[in-house]
Amino acid sequence: MIKVSVTYPSGEGSTFDHDYYAATHVPLAASAWSPVKTEIDKGINGPNVAAVHFYFDSLEAFQGALASPKTAEVMADVANYTNIQPAMQVSEIVG
């Protein structure tokens, strides 16, 4: 199982619309990529304002998802909810 985490580091002057993110952006990404499971985190205390975790059966499934023609639409939508440069972590679930 592969977990892809996209995090949004907090910082001075950063903006993030949690409602838009949960109601519009993450469903758009899930529709484009068809992950097995999706989780959204709203940061309370720590280095990130928010995060999303997409789970895929394999690395190949994740890579195929990114090749979707809808990926450009997902990436273009980021400006609608934040001015933060997101960071991505791809991990293999081992336990």
C-alpha atoms as a printed R data frame, in Angstrom:
   type eleno elety resid chain resno       x      y       z
1  ATOM     1    CA   MET     A     1   0.000  0.000   0.000
2  ATOM     2    CA   ILE     A     2   1.267  3.465  -0.931
3  ATOM     3    CA   LYS     A     3   0.352  6.602   1.028
4  ATOM     4    CA   VAL     A     4   0.771  9.963  -0.662
5  ATOM     5    CA   SER     A     5   0.688 12.857   1.791
6  ATOM     6    CA   VAL     A     6   0.389 16.447   0.645
7  ATOM     7    CA   THR     A     7   1.147 18.884   3.452
8  ATOM     8    CA   TYR     A     8   0.752 22.639   3.703
9  ATOM     9    CA   PRO     A     9   3.357 24.199   6.024
10 ATOM    10    CA   SER     A    10   2.182 27.093   8.166
11 ATOM    11    CA   GLY     A    11   3.961 30.394   7.830
12 ATOM    12    CA   GLU     A    12   3.595 34.109   8.206
13 ATOM    13    CA   GLY     A    13   1.190 35.532   5.635
14 ATOM    14    CA   SER     A    14  -0.101 32.136   4.582
15 ATOM    15    CA   THR     A    15  -3.769 31.656   3.782
16 ATOM    16    CA   PHE     A    16  -5.789 28.431   3.624
17 ATOM    17    CA   ASP     A    17  -9.533 27.927   3.062
18 ATOM    18    CA   HIS     A    18 -10.300 24.663   4.881
19 ATOM    19    CA   ASP     A    19 -13.950 24.617   3.779
20 ATOM    20    CA   TYR     A    20 -13.098 24.928   0.084
21 ATOM    21    CA   TYR     A    21 -10.327 22.366   0.465
22 ATOM    22    CA   ALA     A    22 -12.589 19.727   2.040
23 ATOM    23    CA   ALA     A    23 -15.700 20.411  -0.046
24 ATOM    24    CA   THR     A    24 -14.177 21.099  -3.470
25 ATOM    25    CA   HIS     A    25 -10.460 20.489  -3.925
26 ATOM    26    CA   VAL     A    26  -9.991 17.100  -2.281
27 ATOM    27    CA   PRO     A    27 -13.116 15.637  -3.955
28 ATOM    28    CA   LEU     A    28 -11.780 16.944  -7.295
29 ATOM    29    CA   ALA     A    29  -8.433 15.218  -6.684
30 ATOM    30    CA   ALA     A    30 -10.114 12.001  -5.542
31 ATOM    31    CA   SER     A    31 -12.300 12.011  -8.657
32 ATOM    32    CA   ALA     A    32  -9.253 12.504 -10.881
33 ATOM    33    CA   TRP     A    33  -7.053  9.900  -9.201
34 ATOM    34    CA   SER     A    34  -9.429  7.275  -7.704
35 ATOM    35    CA   PRO     A    35  -7.420  6.454  -4.572
36 ATOM    36    CA   VAL     A    36  -8.439  3.533  -2.377
37 ATOM    37    CA   LYS     A    37  -8.909  5.889   0.578
38 ATOM    38    CA   THR     A    38  -8.579  9.612   1.323
39 ATOM    39    CA   GLU     A    39  -8.068 11.387   4.678
40 ATOM    40    CA   ILE     A    40  -7.976 15.136   5.353
41 ATOM    41    CA   ASP     A    41  -6.133 16.643   8.338
42 ATOM    42    CA   LYS     A    42  -6.817 20.135   9.696
43 ATOM    43    CA   GLY     A    43  -3.755 21.233  11.647
44 ATOM    44    CA   ILE     A    44  -4.328 22.226  15.264
45 ATOM    45    CA   ASN     A    45  -0.772 22.355  16.564
46 ATOM    46    CA   GLY     A    46   2.358 21.656  14.589
47 ATOM    47    CA   PRO     A    47   4.181 22.659  11.439
48 ATOM    48    CA   ASN     A    48   1.283 22.179   8.978
49 ATOM    49    CA   VAL     A    49  -1.977 24.053   8.433
50 ATOM    50    CA   ALA     A    50  -3.468 21.039   6.664
51 ATOM    51    CA   ALA     A    51  -2.684 17.774   4.937
52 ATOM    52    CA   VAL     A    52  -4.358 15.180   2.785
53 ATOM    53    CA   HIS     A    53  -3.428 11.522   2.518
54 ATOM    54    CA   PHE     A    54  -4.274  9.455  -0.560
55 ATOM    55    CA   TYR     A    55  -3.863  5.682  -0.408
56 ATOM    56    CA   PHE     A    56  -3.138  3.568  -3.489
57 ATOM    57    CA   ASP     A    57  -2.726 -0.185  -3.935
58 ATOM    58    CA   SER     A    58   0.716  0.226  -5.510
59 ATOM    59    CA   LEU     A    59   3.289  2.740  -6.672
60 ATOM    60    CA   GLU     A    60   2.226  1.972 -10.246
61 ATOM    61    CA   ALA     A    61  -1.391  2.831  -9.380
62 ATOM    62    CA   PHE     A    62  -0.255  6.182  -7.957
63 ATOM    63    CA   GLN     A    63   1.916  6.925 -10.989
64 ATOM    64    CA   GLY     A    64  -0.974  6.040 -13.281
65 ATOM    65    CA   ALA     A    65  -3.255  8.348 -11.304
66 ATOM    66    CA   LEU     A    66  -0.884 11.287 -11.785
67 ATOM    67    CA   ALA     A    67  -0.949 10.633 -15.524
68 ATOM    68    CA   SER     A    68  -4.685 11.406 -15.541
69 ATOM    69    CA   PRO     A    69  -5.674 14.256 -17.872
70 ATOM    70    CA   LYS     A    70  -7.504 15.771 -14.870
71 ATOM    71    CA   THR     A    71  -4.241 16.290 -12.940
72 ATOM    72    CA   ALA     A    72  -3.693 19.706 -14.552
73 ATOM    73    CA   GLU     A    73  -7.146 20.799 -13.333
74 ATOM    74    CA   VAL     A    74  -6.340 19.612  -9.802
75 ATOM    75    CA   MET     A    75  -3.038 21.508  -9.766
76 ATOM    76    CA   ALA     A    76  -4.605 24.682 -11.170
77 ATOM    77    CA   ASP     A    77  -7.236 24.596  -8.401
78 ATOM    78    CA   VAL     A    78  -4.644 25.037  -5.624
79 ATOM    79    CA   ALA     A    79  -4.710 28.827  -6.075
80 ATOM    80    CA   ASN     A    80  -8.414 28.801  -5.154
81 ATOM    81    CA   TYR     A    81  -7.780 27.834  -1.517
82 ATOM    82    CA   THR     A    82  -4.182 28.666  -0.528
83 ATOM    83    CA   ASN     A    83  -1.032 30.642  -1.233
84 ATOM    84    CA   ILE     A    84   1.095 27.926   0.422
85 ATOM    85    CA   GLN     A    85   3.488 25.803  -1.657
86 ATOM    86    CA   PRO     A    86   2.474 22.231  -0.775
87 ATOM    87    CA   ALA     A    87   4.995 19.466  -0.051
88 ATOM    88    CA   MET     A    88   4.466 15.850  -1.118
89 ATOM    89    CA   GLN     A    89   5.640 12.691   0.658
90 ATOM    90    CA   VAL     A    90   5.226  9.264  -0.997
91 ATOM    91    CA   SER     A    91   5.496  6.410   1.501
92 ATOM    92    CA   GLU     A    92   5.114  2.649   1.513
93 ATOM    93    CA   ILE     A    93   2.910  1.418   4.365
94 ATOM    94    CA   VAL     A    94   4.961 -1.304   6.078
95 ATOM    95    CA   GLY     A    95   3.039 -1.865   9.297
